[in-house]
Structure formats: C-alpha cells, structure tokens
Amino acid sequence: MKELLYGAAYYDEYMPYDRVEQDMAMMEKAGMNVIRIAESTWSTWEKREGEFDFTSLHRMLDAAKRHHISVIVGTPTYAIPSWLADKADDMLALTHSGPGIYGHRQNMDITNPIYLQYAERMIRKLMEEVRDEPHVIGFQLDNETKAYDTCGPRAQEMFVESLKQKYPDLDAFNHAFGLDYWSNRVDDWAHFPDIRGTINGSLAAEYAAFSRGLVTDFLKWQAAIVAEYKRPDQFITQNFDYDWDARRGGLGLQPEVDQFAAAEAVTIAGCDIYHPNAQDLTGAEITVLGNISRGLKSDNYLVLETEAQGNLGWLPYPGQLRLCAYSHVANGANMVEYWHWHSIHNAIESYWKGVLSHDLQENETYRECAIVGNEWKRIGQHLVNLKKNNRVAIVADSRSNTGLIQFPMDTEDAHGYNRVLRWLADALYRLNVEFDVIPAQAEYLSRYEIVLLPALYSAKEEYLQALSDYVKDGGHLIATFKSAFANEQIKIYADRQPHILHEALGIHYDQFTFPKNVEVAFHEKSGAAREWMEMVFADTAEVWSHYTHPVWNRYAAVTYNEFGKGSAMYLAAMFEDEVLEEVLSAFLHEINFTEPHKISFSGVRYPLIVKQGVNAAGEQIVYVMNFSDEEQTLAIPVEAKELLQNQTIASGEQISIQPWDLKILLIS
C-alpha cells in the first residue's frame, strides 16, 4: 500500500434522501480516503430479472472521484433478490433447522447451479461497470461468506462423493469413523443416511470440514471471475469474520470457514473485527483477531469492518475510537473501515449505528474520525506496511474447533475452543508478548522460538510428531488440556494421553473431570480452576503446581519438562488469568526468552500495551497505548521521535500517557 486507508462502508441506496455529494464532502473533510460499496445491493442493481440499473452505483463512484476517495467494490452475492429465491425449490438452503424461508441474508444454497449462474451474471455485469474506474482499488468477494449449514440433497451427494474418493474401501470408512457404534454402519454408499440425523461426532465433524471446503471453492470461483476483469494494481479481498458465540468462548476463530485455506482465493486478507467499548474495552479482540487475519497471508491485512458507534451498548468513550484505529494499524492492518457511514433508518440493523447518527449530522464520533483521518494524512507514511517479526506463535485449528463443538467442556460457563484460545492469547496480550497465529502445519514451526497449543483436540499423528521433534530440536512448547487427544476424524487415540506428545511433555493422564472447589496456585497467585481438569502424573516433568484440593492434590496442574534441546509446559486445567500470567512469565524467564530485534519494555503490562514493527523505510515503530481511564507513566529505554507530537524523547525519559491515548515512537 502507498498509504493507510481510512473510511467506511457506504450505501447511497439506503439513504432517506439524496445526499451523496454532502456525504463525500464530509468524508474528505474528515481525512477519509476509501469507501466500500455494493456488497448488499443485488436487488438494487437488478430489480427484476435481467433488468439492470447501475445509476446509484455510478452516483457513488462519481462523487467519490470528485472528493479523492478510493473505492472497494463488493460482489453483491450474499443477499439474493426475492425473484431469484423463486427460481428453484432448493434455492434456499435446507439446514439442520429445516427449510430456509426468504427474508434474511445468507440464506441460499451456495452449491445451487441456478444461484451460481445468476451470481456469475451479476458479478460480470458489475465488473463491466467498474473496470475502467481508476479510483476503484480493489474488490471484496461476497461478504462474510459461509456455507450457511446447507444440508440439501445436492450438498449431501457431494459429501458422499468426497468420502468415496478418500475411502475407496467402505469397510475402511466404517472403521475410520467408528460406525459400528449403535449399528450406524453404512452398508452401501447408495444407502448413506441423512447427515442431519447422525449421532457420530466424527462424521458430523467431517461434514463440517466438507462445508468449510465449499466456502473455499466458492471464493476461489468468484476470485477467478473477478480476476478476468481486474487490473494488476487492484487487489482481491474478503471480509473474513469471527465467531460470536459466547457459549463457545466469544470472539475467536470462525468454525464455519477454514480461513487459512480460503485466503488462497485473495491477494490480501481482509476481516471484520468487532469488540466491546466503553468500560469493557481492552483491545484484546483487536489483537487476537487481527493476528489471525495477519496470519492468513503472513502479511498486512485490511480491516473491512469495525464499529464506529456500533451495536447498542458499544458507544465508545472519547478517545477510544482513535485508540482502536491505531491499535489495528499497530497490529499490521493497512486499512480501518467502519461499518458503516450512516445509521440506517429501517430494517434489522436500525440500531447498529454508523459514524453518523440517524440525523446524519456531524457528531462526536465523526469529529474523532476526523482527528484520526487527518493525523494519518500527516504521519501515515511512517505507519503503513508495518512488518512484524514475532518469535511466539499460537496454533489455531479448525478441526479442533469443530471437535470441541461436538464434545464441549459442558459446564455452566463458556466451553468451546475459543475459550481456551482466548485464555492464552489474552494473557500474552496483557504481558505484552506479541504473537502470530499459525495453522497446524509443520512447516511453520521452525520460524518460532515458542509455540502454544490451545486445546489442539484434533491432530494428525504426523503433526504431533513434528511438534515433538520441534521441542527435541530446541523449540519451546506450551500445550493445554484437551490437546493431542483425537485424530483428524476426532476419533480418540487408543493409547497413552497426550498422544505422542506425552514424551516431550514428560507427563501422562487417563482421567479427567470438571473442577469443583479446586484451586491452582503459583508463586503468590491463586485462583479457582474452571471448565476442565486432567489428573496428570509427572513422569520426567517437574511439577510447578499441584491442584489445591483435599483429594485431587496429588495430581499436577502445571508441569515443565526439558526434552532434547528444548522444553515443554503443560497446563492440565483452565484457571484464573492472574495465575496464568505468572505461569507464562515464569516460563519465559526459565527459557531466557528475549527478542533482541525489539525494544525491551521490561515489566510493562496491561493496561499499557506495546506493539512494535518495522516500516518500509527500515524504521522501528513502537506504539505505546493506554487502555484505561487513568493516566499511565513509563520510561522510554531509547532515544526516539514521538510522531503524534513531533517531539524528541531522550533515552530513559519518563513520559505520561493520558487515558485512552497513545504515543508512537520512531526509532531510526
């Protein structure tokens, strides 16, 4: 990117009156330089079958050009017109909940050939309209794409065909999935039962993986069409979104898309990152979700949607919108774009407010956007294309995510994969240990000094052996409970647990339970165990903490083991965040972890957050952000130029950072 992009999604067709010129002028005044359009408006462009009218599209394009605003065009395929829904009885997806009913978006069967035929025609018509516009800088494929739980006959036939290819021997298939249980054996491929009725978690997980593959194929199909029209200087992206389900642990890895695979369809990764604000703003979601996004292409990414005012209860305190915009960029984002510019006056998202409120006038949010936009015009050349060089990585795995949906840690609290992922990721965030997010693929391991496995429930033996070898060769591994338990079909391994990794970890266990009145203590910190606990025996490992309990106290909760040239820690239970932070800090100290390529801010923890990287000019950029409502102070360990105030800070100088504010240091 030549500059940071800053803007909002814009919908002329939703406006209560004509104000496109006024809106673009307001954006330009606020320093905004990009809009996203078109992803939701198929029925506007094609009101009736074959009758195309792109008047509104060109109004937006022309006004944006006059006000020096770039445009990202979305393919409008995720919300179909009502006339298209009537084209086939199976146009709307048949799901686990039954037949679809028209009205909601994302309700169609993405395998339906009639849908695909009309979607391709619309994409091509749209591309013909915008291909010659020089200020159209890129294209977004569809919107928050998923398979929408399609379980119709066509999708299930495709699923069976995929199984036939993987398992030519029907007996081998039955054995691999354990279908002798409850007489679920498939006697003939022609008699394959409806997947919606299965009680076999392995088979359900395989269908979930198949559905994720449908998303990958769909996005690659769209990308191929768009690529026929786009210029070499235009990008293709997708706004990958994240799991919202609080019962599965809240904002985290999306279970319905293999984003690492699907990102092969795009030239630059894009995402939606939403998060709480006001008293609940921590910045943790921006970091973990942004790190996943950066990991999809191992490069900078675009935030295609985040909130301005947002959902009810998300109205930010003064300063928070600006702080969050910088936090995205500090994480490696090259764009921050709000959903959306104006608050909508009707329909389901009427109370999901944009930059402007329903009166469409300047407000506090708009004025804070103007501060950001105009600051980026002044200093953005130093901030764009920030590259990270992290030595810590968290493995994020779709099959393990599905495995813990099929077999959750079933307590009263959140019990899914993202609960464990966020437990580790947020602790690293609070400790100011920057991390990447990587898939469960062996070729990534050697890039990192420390690799963390949050509940790697489902794993191939080859990958588990690669992890063991990684430790033996000098790597450092942190694994949690429910790791190395089941294979890629989430069929439980039938030998010592954790499978293969027990030697590197120096432990084993054969029992587990839900913790009740159990605590885990480490150093001076102690807190309740929750969600899950394994009864771990230390074989060669050193026990760092036993459970505090009159019965379970003979079992280890935290262990540390040296293996070959490396070391491995095991967390046998989930426990309080403060205890986890102490355990992780001790592990970092034990292995003498340092990052010589980064400026050391020893002992600085949340609410002061430090993020670092190198820009295209080879300058080190350090963000120091205050995620609290109290003034914070710290000493700067090197001489630096502070970009926002254009001041020089001497080495060792003590600086103050106001509530919800930040400093940006440039170190030549």
C-alpha positions, 0 to 999 in steps of 0.5 A: 500500500502507498498509504493507510486507508481510512473510511467506511462502508457506504450505501447511497441506496439506503439513504432517506434522501439524496445526499451523496455529494454532502456525504463525500464532502464530509468524508474528505473533510474528515481525512477519509480516503476509501469507501466500500460499496455494493456488497448488499445491493443485488436487488438494487442493481437488478430489480427484476430479472435481467433488468439492470440499473447501475445509476446509484452505483455510478452516483457513488463512484462519481462523487467519490472521484470528485472528493479523492476517495478510493473505492472497494467494490463488493460482489453483491452475492450474499443477499439474493433478490426475492425473484431469484429465491423463486427460481428453484425449490432448493434455492434456499438452503435446507439446514439442520433447522429445516427449510430456509424461508426468504427474508434474511441474508445468507440464506441460499444454497451456495452449491445451487447451479441456478444461484451460481449462474445468476451470481456469475451474471451479476458479478460480470455485469458489475465488473463491466461497470467498474473496470475502467474506474481508476479510483476503484482499488480493489474488490471484496468477494461476497461478504462474510461468506459461509456455507450457511449449514446447507444440508440439501440433497445436492450438498449431501451427494457431494459429501458422499462423493468426497468420502468415496474418493478418500475411502475407496474401501467402505469397510475402511470408512466404517472403521475410520469413523467408528460406525459400528457404534449403535449399528450406524454402519453404512452398508452401501454408499447408495444407502448413506443416511441423512447427515442431519440425523447422525449421532457420530461426532466424527462424521458430523465433524467431517461434514463440517470440514466438507462445508468449510471446503465449499466456502473455499471453492466458492471464493476461489470461483468468484476470485477467478471471475473477478480476476478476468476483469481486474487490473494488476494494481487492484487487489482481491479481498474478503471480509473474513469474520469471527465467531460470536458465540459466547457459549463457545468462548466469544470472539475467536476463530470462525468454525464455519470457514477454514480461513487459512485455506480460503485466503488462497482465493485473495491477494490480501486478507481482509476481516471484520473485527468487532469488540466491546467499548466503553468500560469493557474495552481492552483491545484484546479482540483487536489483537487476537483477531487481527493476528489471525487475519495477519496470519492468513497471508503472513502479511498486512491485512485490511480491516473491512469492518469495525464499529464506529458507534456500533451495536447498542451498548458499544458507544465508545468513550472519547478517545477510544475510537482513535485508540482502536484505529491505531491499535489495528494499524499497530497490529499490521492492518493497512486499512480501518473501515467502519461499518458503516457511514450512516445509521440506517433508518429501517430494517434489522440493523436500525440500531447498529449505528454508523459514524453518523447518527440517524440525523446524519449530522456531524457528531462526536464520533465523526469529529474523532474520525476526523482527528484520526483521518487527518493525523494519518494524512500527516504521519501515515507514511511512517505507519503503513506496511508495518512488518512484524517479526514475532518469535511466539506463535499460537496454533489455531485449528479448525478441526479442533474447533469443530471437535470441541463443538461436538464434545464441549467442556459442558459446564455452566460457563463458556466451553468451546475452543475459543475459550481456551484460545482466548485464555492464552492469547489474552494473557500474552496480550496483557504481558505484552508478548506479541504473537502470530497465529499459525495453522497446524502445519509443520512447516511453520514451526521452525520460524518460532522460538515458542509455540502454544497449543490451545486445546489442539483436540484434533491432530494428525499423528504426523503433526504431533510428531513434528511438534515433538521433534520441534521441542527435541530440536530446541523449540519451546512448547506450551500445550493445554488440556484437551490437546493431542487427544483425537485424530483428524476424524476426532476419533480418540487415540487408543493409547497413552494421553497426550498422544505422542506428545506425552514424551516431550511433555514428560507427563501422562493422564487417563482421567479427567473431570470438571473442577469443583472447589479446586484451586491452582496456585503459583508463586503468590497467585491463586485462583479457582480452576474452571471448565476442565481438569486432567489428573496428570502424573509427572513422569520426567516433568517437574511439577510447578503446581499441584491442584489445591484440593483435599483429594485431587492434590496429588495430581499436577496442574502445571508441569515443565519438562526439558526434552532434547534441546528444548522444553515443554509446559503443560497446563492440565486445567483452565484457571484464573488469568492472574495465575496464568500470567505468572505461569507464562512469565515464569516460563519465559524467564526459565527459557531466557526468552528475549527478542533482541530485534525489539525494544525491551519494555521490561515489566510493562503490562496491561493496561499499557500495551506495546506493539512494535514493527518495522516500516518500509523505510527500515524504521522501528515503530513502537506504539505505546497505548493506554487502555484505561481511564487513568493516566499511565507513566513509563520510561522510554529505554531509547532515544526516539521521535514521538510522531503524534507530537513531533517531539524528541524523547531522550533515552530513559525519559519518563513520559505520561500517557493520558487515558485512552491515548497513545504515543508512537515512537520512531526509532531510526 
